């Protein structure tokens, strides 16, 4: 078969594309630059990201997926069309088979629109797969078993969580505010407690440098640059891991509450499997120091971070094409 099999994960922050037999071939910002009317696409991906801060005010920057839903269909179409063509290259005779990962909160209308966009962009066949199922596959979980597995994918805009058994989702939940929610909490904390206004990128950098979900044995420090609330002048403050832990408690509690709700809704027999096997974390947000220990303490079951957690979803999305017949019987795809 000469047609490519392509898995696409359109995250809030980044778009990743996996090609069967090759691996991950695209990892670029999920960002689209539009004209003022929002009808003409000027740049996408890394090129759009490089325009931020230097483009004229008539240019609008849009992230197609926000908080687990499609925020702008025009931008989503432009992003998909561009990158499908990029992956295809000059080989256009054999059109690709495409699987696109979607958050649970995406509506039926939006799902149909994504399929239409993929077909218009050059796909021979196109399907959708939910994020939690793709995450479990990418993490290497044996999802076809009768025994249950629990997975939580912590992305930038949302945290998707589910219990999976027999290649199907038994219970699922979507919580708004993954990594971006933590960044916003840090931004608010710095404004309230340090009179410092910072960009979200600076808040994220401090989280990566010193952030943690629990107290660290060896505390870390991060320097944060911003502007003084009163004077507007540039200022830098130093913030420690303990203070960052305090700052992000609210979004962490929301994730833990969502997981407790999923576990409470899980049938008793499958809940016993989860207590024995534990919870697997995937997504970029899973890399927060001590997050596995925090969640384990909050929900009372063992928790571990998957290998290469940020790419689990896109790898699982690509792998799903090889398991299409079994998963199609579970009606996990919408064509």
N, C-alpha and C positions, 0 to 999 in steps of 0.2 A: 504494500500500500504506500503510494508516494505522497499522499496528503499528510500534512503535519497534524499532530494532535496537540492542542494548545490549552493550557490552563491559565486563567486570568483571575487575579485577586486585586480588585479595586478598593484599596483601603482609604481611610480618611487622609492619611499622610502620604502614603506611597502606593504606587501601582507596581505589581510584580507579575511577570509572565514566565511560565514554565513550559518548555517544549519536551515532549516525550523523546527519550533517547539523547537529549542534549543537557537538560537541566534548566536552571533559571537563566534567562537570556535578557530580561529587562528588569531593572529596579530603578525607578525614577519617581520624583514627586507626583502625587495625584493633584496636579494643579493645571488650570487652564486660564489663559489670558484672553479676554473677550473685549470687543469694542464697547463703547458706552451704551449702545442699545442692547447689548447682550445677544446679538444675532450672528456676529462674525467672529470666528476663532482666529486669534493672532499668533498664538504659540501654545504648546502643551509640554508637560513634563519638565525636564531640566531646563529647557529653553525658557519656559514661562517663569520658572523659579528664579532664573538669572535676571529677569526683568523687574522683579520686585524691588521697589525702592528707587529705581532709575527710570521707570516708564512714566509717561505723562499722566495726569489725573483722569484723562478720558479712558484709560485702560482699566478694566475690571478684572480682578483675580478671583477665581471661583474654585473651590474644592467640590467636585461632583458629589461625593459621598460625605454626609455630615451626620454624626450621631446615629449611625446605623441606617439612614434612609437616603434616598436619592434627592439631593438638594437642587440640582440643575440638570435637566435632561439633555439640553443642548450641549452643555459642557461634557456630560458623560458620553454622548454620541461622538463628539470630537476626539475625546481621549481614546475611546475604543477603536474608532476608525483609523486613527493615526498609527496606533501601536500594532494593530492587526496587520496593516500594510507593511510596517517596518519589519515585523517578524517574518512575513511571507517573502519579502525581498522581491527579486525579479521572477520568482517561480509563481506564476498565477494560474497555470493550467489546472493543477490539482488543488482545489480549494480546501482549506483546513477544517478539521472538526474542532469545535471550541466549547470549552466548559468554563462558565463564569461563576465565581463564588459570590453569594449574596448574604447579607445579614438577615436575621429572622424578621426584622421590622419592615423590610421592603414589601410593598403592597403587590397584589396580583397585577394591577395595571402597570406598575413599574417593572415587574418581572417580564411581562409580555413586551414592554417597550425595549428592555435589554436584549431579548431574543431577536426582535426586529432589527435593532441596531447592529448586532453581531452578524446577522444574515446580510444586511445591506452593506456591511463592511467587508464582505467577502467570504463568510463562512459557508461551507457546504452543509454542515449541520451544527446546531447550537443548542446547548442545554444549560440549566442552572443547577447549582448545588449549594445547600445551606452551609454557612461558615463552620458551624460546630462539627458537622459530619466530615467536611474537608479537613478540619484541624485534627480530628481523631485519626483519619487516614494518614495524614502527613506525620503524625506523631508515632505511627507504627502500631496503633492499637488494633487488635483483631476484632473489628466491628461486626463481623458476621456471626460471632458466637452468641449463644443464647444468654450467657452471663453478661451483666451490664458493665459499662465503663462510663465514667464521668469526665467531661472535658470543659475547660473554660478558656476561651480565646479572648485575651485582653488586647484590644486594638487601641487606636488613638481616639476614635470617636465613641466607641461602645464596647461593652464586654458581653460576649455571646457565650452562653453556658447551656449544657444539655447532658442528659443521661441517654446513652445509646446502647441498643441491644438488637441483635438480628438485623444489622445494617439499617436500622431505623431509629429515629429520635422518639424516645418514650416521653420525655418531658424536656421542655426548653424554655429559656428565658433570655431576654435582652435587657441590659442595663445601660442607660446612657452615661457617657462620661468615662472613658477608659484613661489612656495616657494623657489626653488633652484635658480631662477633668482634673487630673493631678496638677498639671501645669497651671491651670486657672486658679486652683486653690493656693498654689505657691505665690502666684501674682497677687492675689487678694491679701495673703498673709504679709507680704513685703510692703504693700501699700498701707495696711492697717497698723503694723507693728514697727515699721522702719521708715515710714513716710517716703517710700521709694516706688516710683513708677517704672515697671520693666516690661519689655516685650515678651510675648509668649515663648519665643525662641531662647531668650535668656533664662526664663524660668525652667524650661526643659533642660538646658545645659546644666543648671545647678542640681536638678534632680538626677541627671546622669552622673554628675561628679560626686555628689555626696548624699543623694536621697536614699531612704530606706523605709521599709514598712514597719520595722521593729528596731529597738535600740541595738546598735552595733557594739561588738566587743572592743573594736578600735574605732572611735568616732572619726568622721571625715569632715573636711571643710570645703566650702566653695565660695568663690568671690563672684558677686553679682553686680553688674553695671546697670545703671538706670538713671533716671532724673529725679531730683528732689521735688516732692509734692508742692512745697511752698514756693521755692525759688525757680524751679525748672532747670537748675544747673545740673550738669552731669555729676554723679556721685557713685561710689562703689561701697558695698557693704560685704561683710563676711558672714556667712550663715553656716551653721553646723548641721550635721546629720540629725541630731536630736530635734532641732527646731523644724527641719524639713519633715521629719516623721510626724510631728504635731500638726504641721500645716496640711498634710494630705489625708488626715484621718477621715474626713467626711466622704470623699470618693472611695476610700478603702472600705468603709462601713457599708456603702451602697453595694459594692461588689459582693461582700460577705452576706448581706441580706438577700441578694438575688440568689446566691448559691444555697442558702438555707431554704428559700422558697422552693427551689428545684428539688432539693432533697426531701422536703416535706411532702411533695406531690408524687414522689417516686413510690411505686408499689413495694410493699414490705420485702418480698423475695429479692427484688432487684436492689433495694436499698442495702440488703446484707452484702451483696456483691461489692457495692461501692465502699462500704465500711472496710471491707477486706482489701480491695484493690486500690482505693484512694482516688484522688482527683489529679488530673494532668493539666498543667497550665501551658498554653501556647500564646503566640502573639508577641509583639514588641514590648508590651507592658509587663510581660511575665519576667523580664530581666530585672525588675526593681529588687534591690537587695532585700532579702528576708521576706519577700512576699509569700513564698511557700510556707514559711513558719507562721506568719501572721494568719493566713487563711486556715491553716491546719488548726490553730488554736481557736479560731472563731467558729468553725463548722464541725470540729471534732473528728475529722478523718485525715489520714495521711495525704499529703499534697507534695507533688514534685513537678519540676519544670522540665518540659520535653527538650530533647536535643535540638539545637538550631530552632528554638521556639519561634522567632520572627518569620520563618519561611514555611512553617508547618502547613498553613492554609493553602498557599499556592502550590506546594508540592502535592498535597492531598487532592487539590482540584485537578491537577494534571494526571495523577494516578487514577482518579475516578473514571476516566475514559476507558481504562483497561478493565474495569469492573462494571461496565455499563449494564449488561443484562440483569445481573442480580439486583443492582440498585434501582433499575427502571421498574422492576416488579414491585418495589416499595413506593413507587410514585414519588421519588425524591428529585425527579427532574421535570422541568416544564419546558416543552419545546414550542 
